[in-house]
Amino acid sequence: MTDVIVVGGGVIGLTAAIRLLERGHTVTVWSADDPLDTVSAVAAAAWYPTRIDENPQVATWAAATYREFRRQLEAGVPGLLLRPTRNLLREPIRELPWWAGAVDGVQLRDGSHPYAQELHFLAPLAEMDVYLGWLAGRVEEAGGRFERRRVRTLADAEADVVVNATGLAARELAGDPAVHPARGHIVLVENPGISGAVRDSAGGTYVHPRSRDVVLGGTFEVGRGDFAPDPAEAAAIVERCVALVPELAGAKVLGERIGLRPSRHGGPRVEACGKIIHAYGHGGAGMTLSWGCADEIADLAG
Ligand SMILES: Cc1cc2nc3c(=O)[nH]c(=O)nc-3n(C[C@H](O)[C@H](O)[C@H](O)COP(=O)(O)OP(=O)(O)OC[C@H]3O[C@@H](n4cnc5c(N)ncnc54)[C@H](O)[C@@H]3O)c2cc1C
């Protein structure tokens, strides 16, 4: 039985820990922060490979994660919703996008001005305050241990296998200058009774209804790593979202969140390097790729 320490208790670390436990490893998760204080907890957490370039590995992870969410939805896992989603396209396309193969029944329809076309599909969405708690509970039920602990270097973790799922901190911990923040800002409003999600991916605007509120997004500022509040930015997000979904006009603002996506030039890194398995750099798609990456991490652990 292999002894594994997973450094990182966000969505990447927790899903990896679950898959490793399912394969019979002894697993301890070390996390500097409570899961609810991670970037993962800020995510709108809709299944969609935001700003992730196509490659066969990413396509495999996205498809495996989509299937796993559909399975978990059937099983009634808490915090998961399935939303009819309209992806608005300004320019017409002839072929479906690369990620469409991961999703059952993507339909391309005519759009209405200023949009040329719309992609319609069903997208899983996680309410991360609930779902991360469920993931942490699954780790413990499967015999894993969770410890609040911050490493100075990955060498602090003495185990047969160490999974580096430290998100943005991997820039220092793995000495990887390709890792950088991409600041994201979302606004939460009362749900006026909508259940369909809408995205204008080119404009970076999205509306994700949840059970208790609606997530309005967003921003994606590559290289910006601060949490400074920005009321003008929040107002602009609301305005763009109301333009997409007029029912949102006047919806009471419940709060806002700012998070730093752990982006990486060249895409996510999931790779074994001696006894360390690196698993970071998921940018705006950590939830979308999580279970597929977790499968790969478990394969790499042997
Ligand atoms: C506004 C916003 C909206 C988003 N929307 C979506 C979306 O709709 N869909 C989607 O798929 N993704 C979305 N994302 C992206 C998603 O949140 C990230 O890709 C994902 O959370 C990354 O997960 P992670 O586990 O790698 O990192 P994190 O959640 O940042 O977790 C990193 C973990 O490492 C730990 N750690 C760091 N340093 C140390 C150390 N020295 N010692 C010990 N532990 C350490 C931290 O405590 C934490 O537990 C969004 C992000 C933002 C900000």
The ligand as a Tripos MOL2 file, in Angstrom:
@<TRIPOS>MOLECULE
LIG
   53    58     1     0     0
SMALL
NO_CHARGES

@<TRIPOS>ATOM
      1 C1        -14.3170   33.9770  -10.3170 C.3       1 LIG1
      2 C2        -13.9340   32.5640  -10.6900 C.ar      1 LIG1
      3 C3        -14.8410   31.7780  -11.4000 C.ar      1 LIG1
      4 C4        -14.4970   30.4800  -11.7600 C.ar      1 LIG1
      5 N1        -15.4300   29.7270  -12.4270 N.ar      1 LIG1
      6 C5        -15.1140   28.4630  -12.8010 C.ar      1 LIG1
      7 C6        -16.0750   27.6650  -13.5000 C.ar      1 LIG1
      8 O1        -17.2010   28.0860  -13.7570 O.2       1 LIG1
      9 N2        -15.7140   26.4000  -13.8440 N.ar      1 LIG1
     10 C7        -14.4700   25.8910  -13.5640 C.ar      1 LIG1
     11 O2        -14.1830   24.7470  -13.9330 O.2       1 LIG1
     12 N3        -13.5540   26.6230  -12.8890 N.ar      1 LIG1
     13 C8        -13.8440   27.9000  -12.5250 C.ar      1 LIG1
     14 N4        -12.9060   28.6670  -11.8680 N.ar      1 LIG1
     15 C9        -11.5460   28.1440  -11.7260 C.3       1 LIG1
     16 C10       -11.4030   27.2310  -10.5230 C.3       1 LIG1
     17 O3        -11.8010   27.9150   -9.3640 O.3       1 LIG1
     18 C11        -9.9320   26.7890  -10.3880 C.3       1 LIG1
     19 O4         -9.4530   26.2500  -11.5950 O.3       1 LIG1
     20 C12        -9.8090   25.7060   -9.3170 C.3       1 LIG1
     21 O5        -10.4260   26.1270   -8.1250 O.3       1 LIG1
     22 C13        -8.3630   25.3510   -9.0380 C.3       1 LIG1
     23 O6         -8.3450   24.3840   -8.0240 O.3       1 LIG1
     24 P1         -7.0140   23.9740   -7.2640 P.3       1 LIG1
     25 O7         -7.3970   22.8830   -6.3250 O.co2     1 LIG1
     26 O8         -5.9340   23.7350   -8.2570 O.co2     1 LIG1
     27 O9         -6.5630   25.2890   -6.4940 O.3       1 LIG1
     28 P2         -7.0870   25.9610   -5.1300 P.3       1 LIG1
     29 O10        -8.5460   25.8900   -4.9860 O.co2     1 LIG1
     30 O11        -6.4420   27.3060   -5.1080 O.co2     1 LIG1
     31 O12        -6.4550   25.0590   -3.9950 O.3       1 LIG1
     32 C14        -5.0740   25.1090   -3.7130 C.3       1 LIG1
     33 C15        -4.8410   24.4010   -2.4050 C.3       1 LIG1
     34 O13        -3.4400   24.3880   -2.1300 O.3       1 LIG1
     35 C16        -3.2560   24.7600   -0.7750 C.3       1 LIG1
     36 N5         -1.9070   25.3020   -0.6120 N.ar      1 LIG1
     37 C17        -1.3360   26.3340   -1.2770 C.ar      1 LIG1
     38 N6         -0.0830   26.5250   -0.8080 N.ar      1 LIG1
     39 C18         0.1230   25.5910    0.1450 C.ar      1 LIG1
     40 C19         1.2170   25.2740    1.0040 C.ar      1 LIG1
     41 N7          2.3730   25.9710    0.9670 N.pl3     1 LIG1
     42 N8          1.0870   24.2460    1.8890 N.ar      1 LIG1
     43 C20        -0.0680   23.5400    1.9460 C.ar      1 LIG1
     44 N9         -1.1380   23.7990    1.1640 N.ar      1 LIG1
     45 C21        -1.0380   24.8160    0.2750 C.ar      1 LIG1
     46 C22        -4.3450   25.7850   -0.5030 C.3       1 LIG1
     47 O14        -4.5390   25.9380    0.8900 O.3       1 LIG1
     48 C23        -5.4970   25.0770   -1.1960 C.3       1 LIG1
     49 O15        -6.0390   24.0980   -0.3430 O.3       1 LIG1
     50 C24       -13.2320   29.9530  -11.4430 C.ar      1 LIG1
     51 C25       -12.3380   30.7310  -10.6960 C.ar      1 LIG1
     52 C26       -12.6900   32.0190  -10.3300 C.ar      1 LIG1
     53 C27       -11.7140   32.8360   -9.5150 C.3       1 LIG1
@<TRIPOS>BOND
     1     1     2 1
     2     2     3 ar
     3     2    52 ar
     4     3     4 ar
     5     4     5 ar
     6     4    50 ar
     7     5     6 ar
     8     6     7 ar
     9     6    13 1
    10     7     8 2
    11     7     9 ar
    12     9    10 ar
    13    10    11 2
    14    10    12 ar
    15    12    13 ar
    16    13    14 ar
    17    14    15 1
    18    14    50 ar
    19    15    16 1
    20    16    17 1
    21    16    18 1
    22    18    19 1
    23    18    20 1
    24    20    21 1
    25    20    22 1
    26    22    23 1
    27    23    24 1
    28    24    25 2
    29    24    26 1
    30    24    27 1
    31    27    28 1
    32    28    29 2
    33    28    30 1
    34    28    31 1
    35    31    32 1
    36    32    33 1
    37    33    34 1
    38    33    48 1
    39    34    35 1
    40    35    36 1
    41    35    46 1
    42    36    37 ar
    43    36    45 ar
    44    37    38 ar
    45    38    39 ar
    46    39    40 ar
    47    39    45 ar
    48    40    41 1
    49    40    42 ar
    50    42    43 ar
    51    43    44 ar
    52    44    45 ar
    53    46    47 1
    54    46    48 1
    55    48    49 1
    56    50    51 ar
    57    51    52 ar
    58    52    53 1
@<TRIPOS>SUBSTRUCTURE
     1 LIG1         1 GROUP 0 **** ****
